[in-house]
Protein backbone atom coordinates (compact mmCIF):
# COMPACT_ATOMS: atom_id res chain seq x y z
CA UNK A 1 0.00 0.00 0.00
CA UNK A 2 2.68 2.48 1.05
CA UNK A 3 4.81 1.24 -1.81
CA UNK A 4 1.99 1.99 -4.21
CA UNK A 5 1.52 5.50 -2.76
CA UNK A 6 5.26 6.15 -2.92
CA UNK A 7 5.33 5.07 -6.54
CA UNK A 8 2.48 7.43 -7.36
CA UNK A 9 4.20 10.31 -5.55
CA UNK A 10 7.47 9.51 -7.28
CA UNK A 11 5.83 9.43 -10.68
CA UNK A 12 3.98 12.69 -10.08
CA UNK A 13 7.15 14.40 -8.87
CA UNK A 14 9.07 13.18 -11.89
CA UNK A 15 6.37 14.43 -14.27
CA UNK A 16 6.24 17.78 -12.46
CA UNK A 17 10.00 18.23 -12.82
CA UNK A 18 9.88 17.34 -16.50
CA UNK A 19 6.93 19.66 -17.05
CA UNK A 20 8.73 22.49 -15.25
CA UNK A 21 11.87 21.85 -17.24
CA UNK A 22 10.00 22.34 -20.52
CA UNK A 23 7.54 25.02 -19.49
CA UNK A 24 9.91 27.43 -17.71
CA UNK A 25 11.65 28.61 -20.90
CA UNK A 26 8.24 29.10 -22.52
CA UNK A 27 7.07 31.01 -19.49
CA UNK A 28 10.17 33.17 -19.76
CA UNK A 29 9.41 33.78 -23.45
CA UNK A 30 5.91 34.88 -22.50
CA UNK A 31 6.91 37.18 -19.62
CA UNK A 32 10.35 38.60 -20.42
CA UNK A 33 9.29 40.65 -23.48
CA UNK A 34 6.89 42.60 -21.27
CA UNK A 35 9.36 43.06 -18.43
CA UNK A 36 11.18 46.39 -18.04
CA UNK A 37 14.24 44.63 -16.62
CA UNK A 38 14.29 41.04 -17.81
CA UNK A 39 16.87 38.65 -16.47
CA UNK A 40 17.55 35.02 -17.23
CA UNK A 41 15.11 33.96 -14.54
CA UNK A 42 11.37 33.95 -14.85
CA UNK A 43 9.61 36.46 -12.62
CA UNK A 44 6.46 38.53 -12.57
CA UNK A 45 7.18 41.33 -15.04
CA UNK A 46 7.13 45.07 -14.43
CA UNK A 47 4.70 45.42 -17.28
CA UNK A 48 5.83 47.52 -20.27
CA UNK A 49 5.64 47.65 -24.06
CA UNK A 50 8.91 49.58 -24.14
CA UNK A 51 10.89 46.56 -25.27
CA UNK A 52 8.88 46.35 -28.47
CA UNK A 53 9.49 50.04 -29.13
CA UNK A 54 13.24 49.79 -28.66
CA UNK A 55 13.31 46.60 -30.75
CA UNK A 56 11.60 48.35 -33.65
CA UNK A 57 14.25 51.08 -33.44
CA UNK A 58 16.73 48.48 -34.66
CA UNK A 59 16.75 49.02 -38.46
CA UNK A 60 17.22 45.33 -39.26
CA UNK A 61 14.47 43.77 -37.22
CA UNK A 62 11.49 44.12 -39.52
CA UNK A 63 13.49 43.48 -42.66
CA UNK A 64 14.95 40.35 -41.10
CA UNK A 65 11.46 38.97 -40.53
CA UNK A 66 10.67 39.68 -44.15
CA UNK A 67 13.90 37.95 -45.21
CA UNK A 68 13.06 34.94 -43.08
CA UNK A 69 9.65 34.78 -44.68
CA UNK A 70 11.10 35.04 -48.17
CA UNK A 71 13.73 32.38 -47.60
CA UNK A 72 11.35 30.03 -45.82
CA UNK A 73 8.61 30.38 -48.44
CA UNK A 74 11.09 30.04 -51.29
CA UNK A 75 12.68 26.91 -49.84
CA UNK A 76 9.32 25.37 -48.94
CA UNK A 77 7.97 25.96 -52.46
CA UNK A 78 11.10 24.55 -54.06
CA UNK A 79 11.21 21.54 -51.73
CA UNK A 80 7.50 20.72 -52.16
CA UNK A 81 7.54 20.97 -55.96
CA UNK A 82 10.80 19.09 -56.51
CA UNK A 83 10.16 16.47 -53.83
CA UNK A 84 6.64 15.81 -55.14
CA UNK A 85 7.89 15.25 -58.69
CA UNK A 86 10.84 13.13 -57.58
CA UNK A 87 8.78 11.09 -55.12
CA UNK A 88 6.09 10.45 -57.74
CA UNK A 89 8.65 9.24 -60.23
CA UNK A 90 10.46 7.10 -57.67
CA UNK A 91 7.20 5.62 -56.48
CA UNK A 92 5.84 4.75 -59.92
CA UNK A 93 8.86 3.95 -62.07
CA UNK A 94 10.93 0.87 -61.41
CA UNK A 95 14.48 2.10 -61.03
CA UNK A 96 17.13 -0.47 -60.15
CA UNK A 97 18.72 0.33 -56.79
CA UNK A 98 16.02 2.85 -55.95
CA UNK A 99 15.89 2.14 -52.24
CA UNK A 100 19.66 2.22 -51.89
CA UNK A 101 19.70 5.57 -53.68
CA UNK A 102 17.10 6.96 -51.31
CA UNK A 103 18.91 5.82 -48.19
CA UNK A 104 22.24 7.18 -49.39
CA UNK A 105 20.60 10.53 -50.19
CA UNK A 106 18.98 10.60 -46.77
CA UNK A 107 22.28 9.82 -45.09
CA UNK A 108 24.16 12.45 -47.08
CA UNK A 109 21.54 15.13 -46.54
CA UNK A 110 22.52 15.54 -42.92
CA UNK A 111 26.09 16.02 -44.09
CA UNK A 112 25.32 18.33 -47.01
CA UNK A 113 23.87 21.18 -45.01
CA UNK A 114 25.83 20.29 -41.94
CA UNK A 115 28.86 22.15 -40.65
CA UNK A 116 31.21 19.72 -42.38
CA UNK A 117 30.22 20.82 -45.86
CA UNK A 118 30.12 24.52 -45.14
CA UNK A 119 33.54 25.27 -46.64
CA UNK A 120 32.88 23.59 -50.01
CA UNK A 121 29.38 25.04 -50.04
CA UNK A 122 30.78 28.50 -49.50
CA UNK A 123 33.31 27.90 -52.25
CA UNK A 124 30.56 26.69 -54.60
CA UNK A 125 28.33 29.65 -53.79
CA UNK A 126 31.21 32.04 -54.42
CA UNK A 127 31.90 30.61 -57.86
CA UNK A 128 28.23 30.67 -58.79
CA UNK A 129 27.94 34.28 -57.61
CA UNK A 130 25.36 33.23 -55.06
CA UNK A 131 27.03 34.80 -52.05
CA UNK A 132 24.88 37.48 -50.49
CA UNK A 133 21.74 36.42 -52.38
CA UNK A 134 18.50 34.95 -51.08
CA UNK A 135 18.69 32.38 -53.88
CA UNK A 136 21.99 31.06 -52.51
CA UNK A 137 20.44 30.47 -49.09
CA UNK A 138 17.27 28.96 -50.56
CA UNK A 139 19.18 26.53 -52.80
CA UNK A 140 21.55 25.44 -50.03
CA UNK A 141 18.80 24.85 -47.49
CA UNK A 142 16.50 23.15 -50.02
CA UNK A 143 19.29 20.82 -51.01
CA UNK A 144 19.57 19.69 -47.42
CA UNK A 145 15.83 19.22 -46.96
CA UNK A 146 15.05 17.48 -50.25
CA UNK A 147 16.21 13.92 -49.52
CA UNK A 148 14.11 13.59 -46.38
CA UNK A 149 11.18 15.28 -48.11
CA UNK A 150 11.41 12.86 -51.06
CA UNK A 151 11.64 9.96 -48.66
CA UNK A 152 8.51 10.98 -46.75
CA UNK A 153 6.49 11.88 -49.85
CA UNK A 154 7.42 8.66 -51.61
CA UNK A 155 5.78 6.83 -48.75
CA UNK A 156 2.63 8.89 -49.27
CA UNK A 157 2.66 8.20 -53.00
CA UNK A 158 3.24 4.48 -52.44
CA UNK A 159 0.12 4.50 -50.32
CA UNK A 160 -2.16 5.66 -53.14
CA UNK A 161 -3.22 2.79 -55.44
CA UNK A 162 -2.04 3.03 -59.04
CA UNK A 163 -5.51 2.08 -60.24
CA UNK A 164 -6.66 5.70 -59.72
CA UNK A 165 -4.07 6.90 -62.18
CA UNK A 166 -4.60 4.02 -64.58
CA UNK A 167 -8.31 4.71 -64.56
CA UNK A 168 -7.68 8.35 -65.46
CA UNK A 169 -5.23 7.25 -68.14
CA UNK A 170 -7.80 5.02 -69.81
CA UNK A 171 -10.16 8.01 -69.91
CA UNK A 172 -7.44 9.86 -71.79
CA UNK A 173 -5.88 12.05 -69.11
CA UNK A 174 -2.34 13.24 -69.81
CA UNK A 175 0.41 12.72 -67.20
CA UNK A 176 0.14 16.34 -66.09
CA UNK A 177 -3.64 16.10 -65.81
CA UNK A 178 -3.27 12.94 -63.76
CA UNK A 179 -0.85 14.73 -61.46
CA UNK A 180 -3.12 17.78 -61.10
CA UNK A 181 -6.50 16.02 -60.88
CA UNK A 182 -5.63 12.86 -59.01
CA UNK A 183 -2.21 12.59 -57.42
CA UNK A 184 -1.81 16.04 -55.86
CA UNK A 185 -5.27 16.12 -54.24
CA UNK A 186 -4.64 12.65 -52.84
CA UNK A 187 -1.26 13.43 -51.29
CA UNK A 188 -2.20 16.96 -50.20
CA UNK A 189 -1.81 16.16 -46.49
CA UNK A 190 1.70 14.93 -47.27
CA UNK A 191 2.51 18.08 -49.24
CA UNK A 192 1.23 20.26 -46.41
CA UNK A 193 3.34 18.32 -43.93
CA UNK A 194 6.45 18.78 -46.04
CA UNK A 195 5.77 22.50 -46.53
CA UNK A 196 5.33 23.14 -42.81
CA UNK A 197 8.36 21.08 -41.97
CA UNK A 198 10.48 22.93 -44.56
CA UNK A 199 9.34 26.35 -43.33
CA UNK A 200 10.06 25.44 -39.72
CA UNK A 201 13.48 24.14 -40.66
CA UNK A 202 14.50 27.20 -42.66
CA UNK A 203 13.04 29.52 -40.03
CA UNK A 204 15.36 28.04 -37.44
CA UNK A 205 18.52 27.67 -39.50
CA UNK A 206 21.38 29.94 -38.56
CA UNK A 207 24.69 28.68 -39.90
CA UNK A 208 23.97 28.72 -43.63
CA UNK A 209 22.50 32.24 -43.87
CA UNK A 210 25.12 33.48 -41.41
CA UNK A 211 27.91 32.32 -43.69
CA UNK A 212 26.31 32.88 -47.10
CA UNK A 213 24.97 36.39 -46.41
CA UNK A 214 27.16 39.40 -45.60
CA UNK A 215 24.66 42.19 -45.99
CA UNK A 216 22.60 42.52 -42.78
CA UNK A 217 19.79 43.85 -44.99
CA UNK A 218 19.35 40.31 -46.34
CA UNK A 219 19.88 38.40 -43.12
CA UNK A 220 17.00 36.41 -41.68
CA UNK A 221 15.78 36.70 -38.11
CA UNK A 222 17.94 33.92 -36.75
CA UNK A 223 21.08 35.81 -37.78
CA UNK A 224 19.82 39.20 -36.60
CA UNK A 225 19.01 37.69 -33.21
CA UNK A 226 22.72 37.03 -32.90
CA UNK A 227 23.52 40.76 -33.26
CA UNK A 228 21.39 41.84 -30.30
CA UNK A 229 24.30 42.24 -27.92
CA UNK A 230 25.87 45.26 -26.29
CA UNK A 231 29.29 46.44 -27.45
CA UNK A 232 30.72 44.71 -24.43
CA UNK A 233 29.30 41.39 -25.66
CA UNK A 234 26.57 41.07 -23.04
CA UNK A 235 23.23 39.82 -24.34
CA UNK A 236 20.48 42.43 -24.34
CA UNK A 237 17.84 40.22 -22.83
CA UNK A 238 15.06 42.76 -23.32
CA UNK A 239 15.61 42.80 -27.10
CA UNK A 240 16.43 39.11 -27.41
CA UNK A 241 13.31 37.97 -25.58
CA UNK A 242 11.07 40.40 -27.45
CA UNK A 243 12.51 39.44 -30.80
CA UNK A 244 12.29 35.73 -29.95
CA UNK A 245 8.60 36.13 -29.24
CA UNK A 246 8.00 38.00 -32.48
CA UNK A 247 10.09 35.52 -34.37
CA UNK A 248 8.30 32.43 -33.11
CA UNK A 249 4.77 33.71 -33.65
CA UNK A 250 4.57 33.23 -37.46
CA UNK A 251 5.58 29.57 -37.16
CA UNK A 252 2.96 28.94 -34.49
CA UNK A 253 0.30 30.66 -36.59
CA UNK A 254 1.31 28.57 -39.59
CA UNK A 255 1.03 25.32 -37.65
CA UNK A 256 -2.44 26.20 -36.46
CA UNK A 257 -3.57 27.29 -39.91
CA UNK A 258 -2.20 24.29 -41.75
CA UNK A 259 -3.49 21.74 -39.31
CA UNK A 260 -6.94 23.37 -39.51
CA UNK A 261 -6.92 23.48 -43.28
CA UNK A 262 -5.16 20.29 -44.33
CA UNK A 263 -4.16 18.47 -41.22
CA UNK A 264 -4.87 14.79 -40.86
CA UNK A 265 -7.69 14.62 -43.35
CA UNK A 266 -7.02 11.46 -45.26
CA UNK A 267 -9.26 10.14 -48.00
CA UNK A 268 -9.75 6.43 -47.52
CA UNK A 269 -9.44 4.16 -50.51
CA UNK A 270 -11.29 0.91 -50.90
CA UNK A 271 -9.90 -2.22 -49.34
CA UNK A 272 -7.84 -4.09 -51.88
CA UNK B 1 -15.15 -5.64 -82.55
CA UNK B 2 -11.85 -6.60 -81.00
CA UNK B 3 -9.30 -8.72 -82.79
CA UNK B 4 -6.08 -9.96 -81.30
CA UNK B 5 -3.43 -11.66 -83.38
CA UNK B 6 -0.24 -13.27 -82.19
CA UNK B 7 -0.43 -11.25 -79.00
CA UNK B 8 2.46 -11.94 -76.63
CA UNK B 9 3.37 -10.21 -73.40
CA UNK B 10 6.60 -11.11 -71.73
CA UNK B 11 7.45 -9.45 -68.42
CA UNK B 12 11.03 -8.60 -67.49
CA UNK B 13 12.45 -11.77 -66.02
CA UNK B 14 11.07 -13.91 -68.84
CA UNK B 15 7.56 -14.62 -67.52
CA UNK B 16 5.18 -15.04 -70.45
CA UNK B 17 1.84 -13.76 -69.22
CA UNK B 18 0.29 -14.00 -72.68
CA UNK B 19 1.63 -16.44 -75.22
CA UNK B 20 0.95 -15.76 -78.96
CA UNK B 21 -2.77 -15.42 -78.55
CA UNK B 22 -5.38 -15.04 -81.31
CA UNK B 23 -8.92 -14.02 -80.55
CA UNK B 24 -11.91 -12.34 -82.21
CA UNK B 25 -14.62 -10.71 -80.15
CA UNK B 26 -17.74 -9.68 -82.03
CA UNK B 27 -19.69 -6.41 -81.89
CA UNK B 28 -21.93 -6.14 -78.85
CA UNK B 29 -20.70 -9.40 -77.44
CA UNK B 30 -20.46 -9.99 -73.69
CA UNK B 31 -17.19 -11.86 -73.53
CA UNK B 32 -15.57 -13.51 -70.51
CA UNK B 33 -11.90 -14.21 -69.94
CA UNK B 34 -11.94 -17.03 -67.43
CA UNK B 35 -9.07 -18.74 -65.71
CA UNK B 36 -7.28 -19.38 -62.44
CA UNK B 37 -5.22 -16.59 -60.89
CA UNK B 38 -1.94 -16.07 -62.68
CA UNK B 39 -3.22 -17.38 -66.01
CA UNK B 40 -2.71 -14.04 -67.76
CA UNK B 41 -6.34 -12.97 -68.05
CA UNK B 42 -5.91 -9.64 -66.26
CA UNK B 43 -2.72 -8.93 -68.21
CA UNK B 44 -4.66 -9.60 -71.41
CA UNK B 45 -7.39 -7.16 -70.37
CA UNK B 46 -4.81 -4.52 -69.44
CA UNK B 47 -3.06 -5.05 -72.74
CA UNK B 48 -6.33 -4.47 -74.61
CA UNK B 49 -6.80 -1.30 -72.53
CA UNK B 50 -3.27 -0.18 -73.38
CA UNK B 51 -2.00 -0.19 -69.81
CA UNK B 52 0.50 -2.87 -70.81
CA UNK B 53 2.50 -2.84 -74.02
CA UNK B 54 2.54 -6.18 -75.83
CA UNK B 55 5.94 -7.68 -76.59
CA UNK B 56 4.65 -8.67 -80.03
CA UNK B 57 1.39 -9.07 -81.89
CA UNK B 58 -1.45 -6.74 -82.78
CA UNK B 59 -4.63 -5.43 -81.21
CA UNK B 60 -7.48 -4.14 -83.35
CA UNK B 61 -10.53 -2.34 -82.02
CA UNK B 62 -13.40 -1.56 -84.40
CA UNK B 63 -11.25 -2.35 -87.41
CA UNK B 64 -8.41 0.03 -86.49
CA UNK B 65 -5.02 -1.15 -85.29
CA UNK B 66 -4.56 0.34 -81.83
CA UNK B 67 -1.42 -1.59 -80.82
CA UNK B 68 0.68 1.56 -80.65
CA UNK B 69 -1.98 3.91 -79.27
CA UNK B 70 -2.04 5.09 -75.65
CA UNK B 71 -5.03 3.94 -73.55
CA UNK B 72 -6.82 7.29 -73.84
CA UNK B 73 -7.05 7.05 -77.62
CA UNK B 74 -8.38 3.52 -77.88
CA UNK B 75 -11.98 4.45 -77.17
CA UNK B 76 -12.30 1.96 -74.34
CA UNK B 77 -13.51 2.35 -70.76
CA UNK B 78 -12.27 0.17 -67.97
CA UNK B 79 -13.85 -0.65 -64.62
CA UNK B 80 -11.17 -1.71 -62.18
CA UNK B 81 -11.48 -4.42 -59.59
CA UNK B 82 -11.29 -1.84 -56.77
CA UNK B 83 -13.46 0.52 -58.92
CA UNK B 84 -10.75 3.22 -58.68
CA UNK B 85 -13.27 5.94 -57.85
CA UNK B 86 -11.39 9.13 -57.08
CA UNK B 87 -11.81 9.48 -53.30
CA UNK B 88 -11.53 13.28 -53.27
CA UNK B 89 -14.32 13.81 -55.82
CA UNK B 90 -18.05 13.43 -55.28
CA UNK B 91 -20.16 11.07 -57.37
CA UNK B 92 -21.01 13.74 -59.95
CA UNK B 93 -17.37 14.66 -60.52
CA UNK B 94 -16.41 11.03 -60.69
CA UNK B 95 -18.99 10.21 -63.34
CA UNK B 96 -18.20 13.41 -65.23
CA UNK B 97 -14.45 12.87 -65.15
CA UNK B 98 -14.14 11.36 -68.66
CA UNK B 99 -16.06 14.38 -69.99
CA UNK B 100 -13.80 16.76 -68.08
CA UNK B 101 -10.86 15.22 -69.92
CA UNK B 102 -12.72 15.68 -73.21
CA UNK B 103 -13.11 19.38 -72.33
CA UNK B 104 -16.90 19.30 -72.16
CA UNK B 105 -18.25 22.40 -70.40
CA UNK B 106 -19.04 22.05 -66.71
CA UNK B 107 -22.80 22.56 -67.12
CA UNK B 108 -23.07 19.97 -69.90
CA UNK B 109 -20.98 17.37 -68.17
CA UNK B 110 -22.91 17.74 -64.93
CA UNK B 111 -26.17 17.31 -66.81
CA UNK B 112 -24.74 14.26 -68.52
CA UNK B 113 -23.53 12.83 -65.20
CA UNK B 114 -26.96 13.34 -63.64
CA UNK B 115 -28.61 11.62 -66.59
CA UNK B 116 -26.27 8.63 -66.45
CA UNK B 117 -26.62 8.45 -62.67
CA UNK B 118 -30.41 8.38 -62.84
CA UNK B 119 -30.22 5.49 -65.25
CA UNK B 120 -28.26 3.51 -62.66
CA UNK B 121 -30.48 4.76 -59.80
CA UNK B 122 -27.72 6.87 -58.28
CA UNK B 123 -29.57 10.19 -58.36
CA UNK B 124 -29.82 10.43 -54.58
CA UNK B 125 -26.09 9.96 -54.15
CA UNK B 126 -24.69 12.59 -56.50
CA UNK B 127 -23.18 14.75 -53.76
CA UNK B 128 -21.58 11.89 -51.82
CA UNK B 129 -17.95 10.90 -51.71
CA UNK B 130 -17.00 7.30 -52.64
CA UNK B 131 -16.16 6.50 -49.02
CA UNK B 132 -19.80 7.20 -48.10
CA UNK B 133 -21.12 4.61 -50.55
CA UNK B 134 -21.73 0.90 -50.14
CA UNK B 135 -19.86 -1.60 -52.28
CA UNK B 136 -22.75 -2.03 -54.69
CA UNK B 137 -23.21 1.73 -55.05
CA UNK B 138 -19.51 2.20 -55.68
CA UNK B 139 -19.70 -0.40 -58.40
CA UNK B 140 -22.60 1.38 -60.05
CA UNK B 141 -20.75 4.69 -59.91
CA UNK B 142 -17.77 3.04 -61.57
CA UNK B 143 -20.10 1.66 -64.25
CA UNK B 144 -21.75 5.06 -64.70
CA UNK B 145 -18.35 6.68 -65.16
CA UNK B 146 -17.47 4.10 -67.81
CA UNK B 147 -20.82 4.61 -69.55
CA UNK B 148 -20.44 8.41 -69.48
CA UNK B 149 -17.32 8.17 -71.63
CA UNK B 150 -19.40 6.48 -74.40
CA UNK B 151 -16.70 4.01 -75.42
CA UNK B 152 -16.66 1.42 -78.16
CA UNK B 153 -15.59 -1.25 -75.70
CA UNK B 154 -16.08 -1.86 -71.97
CA UNK B 155 -13.38 -3.69 -70.06
CA UNK B 156 -14.29 -5.03 -66.61
CA UNK B 157 -11.65 -6.42 -64.30
CA UNK B 158 -13.30 -8.85 -61.87
CA UNK B 159 -16.43 -6.68 -61.73
CA UNK B 160 -18.18 -8.61 -58.97
CA UNK B 161 -15.37 -9.91 -56.78
CA UNK B 162 -15.38 -6.97 -54.35
CA UNK B 163 -19.05 -7.42 -53.49
CA UNK B 164 -20.67 -9.48 -50.76
CA UNK B 165 -21.85 -12.91 -51.86
CA UNK B 166 -25.54 -11.96 -51.67
CA UNK B 167 -25.07 -8.68 -53.52
CA UNK B 168 -23.02 -10.43 -56.15
CA UNK B 169 -25.99 -12.31 -57.58
CA UNK B 170 -28.07 -9.14 -57.72
CA UNK B 171 -25.24 -7.23 -59.39
CA UNK B 172 -24.78 -10.09 -61.86
CA UNK B 173 -28.35 -9.86 -63.09
CA UNK B 174 -28.11 -6.07 -63.18
CA UNK B 175 -24.88 -6.18 -65.16
CA UNK B 176 -26.24 -8.61 -67.70
CA UNK B 177 -29.33 -6.48 -68.31
CA UNK B 178 -27.28 -3.30 -68.54
CA UNK B 179 -24.94 -4.83 -71.10
CA UNK B 180 -27.86 -6.02 -73.19
CA UNK B 181 -29.46 -2.57 -73.11
CA UNK B 182 -26.26 -0.73 -74.00
CA UNK B 183 -25.23 -3.36 -76.56
CA UNK B 184 -21.60 -2.30 -76.26
CA UNK B 185 -18.86 -4.88 -76.76
CA UNK B 186 -17.78 -5.90 -73.27
CA UNK B 187 -14.85 -7.98 -72.13
CA UNK B 188 -14.63 -9.02 -68.52
CA UNK B 189 -12.16 -10.98 -66.48
CA UNK B 190 -13.19 -13.45 -63.83
CA UNK B 191 -11.82 -16.42 -61.98
CA UNK B 192 -15.35 -17.53 -61.06
CA UNK B 193 -16.65 -20.04 -63.59
CA UNK B 194 -20.23 -19.55 -62.38
CA UNK B 195 -19.99 -15.83 -63.10
CA UNK B 196 -18.61 -16.47 -66.57
CA UNK B 197 -21.29 -19.05 -67.40
CA UNK B 198 -24.06 -16.78 -66.12
CA UNK B 199 -22.99 -13.53 -67.74
CA UNK B 200 -21.13 -14.19 -70.94
CA UNK B 201 -22.27 -14.76 -74.48
CA UNK B 202 -18.94 -16.45 -75.07
CA UNK B 203 -16.13 -17.53 -72.80
CA UNK B 204 -12.42 -17.90 -73.37
CA UNK B 205 -10.88 -20.24 -70.82
CA UNK B 206 -7.25 -19.33 -70.22
CA UNK B 207 -4.43 -21.30 -68.70
CA UNK B 208 -0.75 -20.35 -68.50
CA UNK B 209 -1.04 -17.47 -70.96
CA UNK B 210 -2.89 -19.43 -73.60
CA UNK B 211 -6.53 -19.81 -74.49
CA UNK B 212 -7.50 -23.44 -74.09
CA UNK B 213 -11.08 -23.10 -75.32
CA UNK B 214 -13.41 -20.46 -76.71
CA UNK B 215 -17.12 -21.12 -76.84
CA UNK B 216 -20.59 -20.37 -75.59
CA UNK B 217 -21.24 -21.18 -71.92
CA UNK B 218 -23.11 -24.30 -72.94
CA UNK B 219 -20.31 -25.51 -75.23
CA UNK B 220 -17.69 -24.93 -72.58
CA UNK B 221 -19.80 -26.61 -69.95
CA UNK B 222 -20.89 -29.63 -71.96
CA UNK B 223 -17.88 -30.22 -74.13
CA UNK B 224 -14.76 -28.95 -72.35
CA UNK B 225 -11.91 -29.17 -74.85
CA UNK B 226 -9.36 -30.58 -72.43
CA UNK B 227 -9.12 -31.95 -68.88
CA UNK B 228 -8.08 -28.52 -67.53
CA UNK B 229 -11.28 -26.85 -68.76
CA UNK B 230 -13.25 -29.89 -67.63
CA UNK B 231 -11.89 -29.55 -64.12
CA UNK B 232 -12.27 -25.77 -64.04
CA UNK B 233 -15.84 -25.37 -65.27
CA UNK B 234 -18.78 -26.49 -63.18
CA UNK B 235 -19.81 -25.67 -59.64
CA UNK B 236 -18.76 -29.14 -58.54
CA UNK B 237 -15.48 -30.45 -59.90
CA UNK B 238 -15.77 -33.01 -62.66
CA UNK B 239 -14.69 -36.59 -61.91
CA UNK B 240 -11.59 -37.25 -64.01
CA UNK B 241 -10.67 -40.92 -63.81
CA UNK B 242 -7.98 -42.93 -65.57
CA UNK B 243 -9.57 -45.38 -68.00
CA UNK B 244 -8.60 -47.72 -70.77
CA UNK B 245 -10.23 -48.97 -73.94
CA UNK B 246 -9.85 -52.72 -74.49
CA UNK B 247 -11.62 -54.81 -77.03
CA UNK B 248 -14.58 -52.51 -77.51
CA UNK B 249 -15.12 -51.98 -73.80
CA UNK B 250 -14.24 -49.09 -71.54
CA UNK B 251 -12.70 -49.95 -68.18
CA UNK B 252 -12.96 -47.23 -65.53
CA UNK B 253 -12.43 -47.63 -61.81
CA UNK B 254 -13.67 -51.20 -61.72
CA UNK B 255 -16.67 -50.52 -63.95
CA UNK B 256 -17.05 -51.71 -67.52
CA UNK B 257 -18.86 -49.30 -69.81
CA UNK B 258 -19.75 -49.38 -73.49
CA UNK B 259 -17.07 -47.80 -75.66
CA UNK B 260 -18.17 -45.32 -78.32
CA UNK B 261 -17.22 -46.20 -81.85
CA UNK B 262 -13.99 -45.05 -83.54
CA UNK B 263 -11.90 -45.11 -80.40
CA UNK B 264 -8.73 -47.14 -80.58
CA UNK B 265 -7.58 -49.31 -77.68
CA UNK B 266 -5.29 -47.66 -75.15
CA UNK B 267 -5.28 -45.44 -72.09
CA UNK B 268 -7.93 -42.70 -71.76
CA UNK B 269 -9.15 -40.14 -69.27
CA UNK B 270 -12.79 -40.50 -68.33
CA UNK B 271 -14.66 -37.36 -67.29
CA UNK B 272 -18.08 -37.34 -65.63
CA UNK B 273 -19.84 -34.47 -63.88
CA UNK B 274 -21.16 -35.37 -60.42
CA UNK B 275 -24.58 -34.19 -61.58
CA UNK B 276 -24.64 -36.78 -64.36
CA UNK B 277 -24.51 -39.89 -62.20
CA UNK B 278 -27.13 -41.53 -59.97
CA UNK B 279 -26.37 -43.06 -56.62
CA UNK B 280 -27.78 -46.43 -55.69
CA UNK B 281 -27.54 -47.68 -52.13
CA UNK B 282 -28.47 -51.28 -52.92
CA UNK B 283 -26.20 -53.64 -54.78
CA UNK B 284 -26.91 -53.76 -58.49
CA UNK B 285 -26.96 -57.45 -59.34
CA UNK B 286 -25.51 -58.36 -62.68
CA UNK B 287 -24.58 -54.84 -63.70
CA UNK B 288 -21.00 -53.90 -64.44
CA UNK B 289 -21.58 -50.30 -65.42
CA UNK B 290 -21.55 -48.85 -61.89
CA UNK B 291 -18.72 -47.54 -59.72
CA UNK B 292 -18.82 -49.12 -56.32
CA UNK B 293 -17.34 -47.57 -53.23
CA UNK B 294 -17.76 -46.47 -49.65
CA UNK B 295 -19.29 -43.12 -48.76
CA UNK B 296 -16.44 -40.98 -47.42
CA UNK B 297 -17.84 -37.43 -47.34
CA UNK B 298 -21.31 -35.91 -47.68
CA UNK B 299 -21.45 -32.15 -48.38
CA UNK B 300 -24.70 -30.25 -48.16
CA UNK B 301 -25.31 -28.09 -51.25
CA UNK B 302 -28.72 -26.86 -50.12
CA UNK B 303 -31.16 -28.56 -52.47
CA UNK B 304 -28.79 -31.48 -53.03
CA UNK B 305 -25.84 -33.26 -51.49
CA UNK B 306 -22.40 -33.91 -52.92
CA UNK B 307 -21.38 -37.43 -52.00
CA UNK B 308 -17.77 -38.57 -52.28
CA UNK B 309 -17.28 -42.28 -52.79
CA UNK B 310 -13.98 -43.97 -52.05
CA UNK B 311 -13.33 -46.64 -54.65
CA UNK B 312 -9.91 -48.10 -54.05
CA UNK B 313 -7.49 -45.18 -54.49
CA UNK B 314 -9.99 -43.18 -56.52
CA UNK B 315 -12.54 -40.67 -55.37
CA UNK B 316 -15.82 -40.40 -57.25
CA UNK B 317 -18.27 -37.60 -56.56
CA UNK B 318 -21.98 -37.77 -57.18
CA UNK B 319 -24.73 -35.21 -56.61
CA UNK B 320 -27.68 -36.74 -54.79
CA UNK B 321 -31.10 -35.08 -54.46
CA UNK B 322 -32.11 -33.95 -50.98
CA UNK B 323 -33.55 -36.69 -48.81
CA UNK B 324 -31.57 -39.43 -50.59
CA UNK B 325 -28.22 -38.83 -48.93
CA UNK B 326 -26.46 -42.01 -47.73
CA UNK B 327 -24.87 -42.63 -44.34
CA UNK B 328 -21.14 -42.19 -44.07
CA UNK B 329 -19.28 -45.47 -44.40
CA UNK B 330 -22.13 -47.19 -46.25
CA UNK B 331 -21.53 -49.01 -49.52
CA UNK B 332 -22.96 -47.28 -52.55
CA UNK B 333 -22.91 -47.49 -56.32
CA UNK B 334 -22.66 -44.61 -58.77
CA UNK B 335 -24.26 -45.20 -62.14
CA UNK B 336 -23.20 -42.80 -64.95
CA UNK B 337 -26.05 -41.58 -67.13
CA UNK B 338 -25.55 -42.64 -70.75
CA UNK B 339 -24.16 -40.09 -73.15
CA UNK B 340 -22.96 -37.70 -70.47
CA UNK B 341 -19.35 -38.79 -69.95
CA UNK B 342 -16.38 -37.34 -71.83
CA UNK B 343 -13.29 -39.17 -73.03
CA UNK B 344 -9.88 -37.53 -73.33
CA UNK B 345 -6.73 -38.92 -74.85
CA UNK B 346 -3.44 -36.99 -74.77
CA UNK B 347 -5.31 -34.07 -73.16
CA UNK B 348 -7.72 -33.76 -76.10
CA UNK B 349 -11.44 -34.39 -76.14
CA UNK B 350 -12.33 -37.44 -78.25
CA UNK B 351 -16.05 -37.76 -77.80
CA UNK B 352 -18.82 -38.26 -75.30
CA UNK B 353 -19.57 -41.73 -73.99
Interface residues (C-beta under 8 A of the other chain):
Chain A: X161 X163 X164 X166 X167 X168 X169 X170 X171 X172 X173 X174 X177 X181 X182 X185 X186 X267 X268 X269 X270 X271 X272
Chain B: X49 X50 X51 X70 X71 X72 X73 X76 X77 X78 X80 X81 X82 X83 X84 X85 X86 X87 X88 X97 X98 X100 X101 X102 X129 X130 X131 X138 X149 X162
